């Protein structure tokens, strides 16, 4: 309990946030936490981890006062948050859950880190860990035969576990051919270090599995209240990895992840990372991948993700979402110039993600509603290497030619099909720049088609509504024009 006259961590946080002129949403964005969690911190319902307290101290430049208040609050009894998503019986709140899987060409190496807080009323003396493998997802008989002949063993797993600098003891609960459960104890042969009510601790455990016993998937199930979940997958770049993800729950079927995964090249490995905040209990997040094999004769059949599922992993809103049926809100420029720049930046990031998944020989475009932002902004990338992107703010078509042609179009929001769409050969678009200056720009042929496709998105229309009566899109597998420009004679 803090001494008389000493402000609490919650009060200091609110004070310095307001002094720095930061809204809760902006502070949350900088720290990659949810705005509601900032509210919980400022109300005292949540205390936050020591790592978060240090990050807040740095971000708000509090001169050490925030960090001191956090440590002072730690000197007295802590209240258990009265939150619906932290049931008193649970006893454990997972502040940070990070899973890192690395493939070296022969073995998968998994490292799990969890930052735990005891929100119950009794000391916690152990933590349950599950290890499950399935070499052939969807083929249970084949997998069962493999593990009967070559069961997963503790010797090959080489499990290591630590709480801080202390090694954790281990007690086996289940030992089956392809499924293991083990209690990690807050104790070892030298000492005991239970996690008492109100205390926090970071635990890390790791194990390895050979590639002949691990299938192309990794799943995280949310069994305890969790604030932040991160999954990182690392593969040799020369294997040309493709990664996608789905989420399920007890009441919902599998759907693409709601947010895109990021990826970057680190030396000779490509690393894919995905993060979510406040995941619901019982949700399951499954990452899958496809790798190029050195010898096609040795390659195993894999389930290739549908093109629409790949686009969803890149953060593209899919058909059926109400935002794709709504007219986007125009910008009031130049007063909303900062908002417009932010949206254009997010569109550019989305284009970078999408272009890693497909060869756009005809050029491409993306509109703000397709990334969940109902504002009148779009970017069109003409075909050809080095072509400069065309940024369109508040675009409307003011002229179009009577001459039209019909060409197949694809849409990132339902990329499994291609549709034959009539469009004018020439158009004039009225749009504004970031300073609010109006412009009239003429586009023709394929560029006119790309621009009109995006203007339609901003008007809440999909190309299906432009197709002639009696025609339907065809499966992308039947389309023969992928990677080639449209033909204009």
Secondary structure, DSSP 4 states (H G I P E B T S, - for coil): -PPTTPPPHHHHHHHHHHHTT--HHHHHHHHTS-HHHHHHHHHTS----HHHHHHHHHHHT-TTHHHHHHHHHTTS--PPP--TTS-TTT-EEEEEEEEEEEE-SSEEEEEEEEEEEE-SSS-B-EEEEEEE--SSTT-HHHHHHHHHHS---HHHH--EEEETTEEPEEEEEEE-SSEEEEEEESB-SS-B--B-TT-EEEEEEEEEEEGGG--SEEEEE--S-BSEEEEEEEEEGGG--EEEEEEE-SSS--EE-SSPPEEEEETTEEEEEEEEESPPTT-EEEEEEE---S-GGGPPP--PPPHHHHHHHTTPPPTT-GGGGSPPBPP-TTTTHHHHHHHHHHHHHHHHHHHTT---TT-EEEEGGGGT--BSEEEEE-SSTTPPPEEEEEEEEEEE-S-EEEEEE--GGGTTEEEEEEEESEEEEEEE-TT--EEEEEEEHHHHHHHHHHHHHHTT--GGGGSPTT---EEGGG---TTS-----
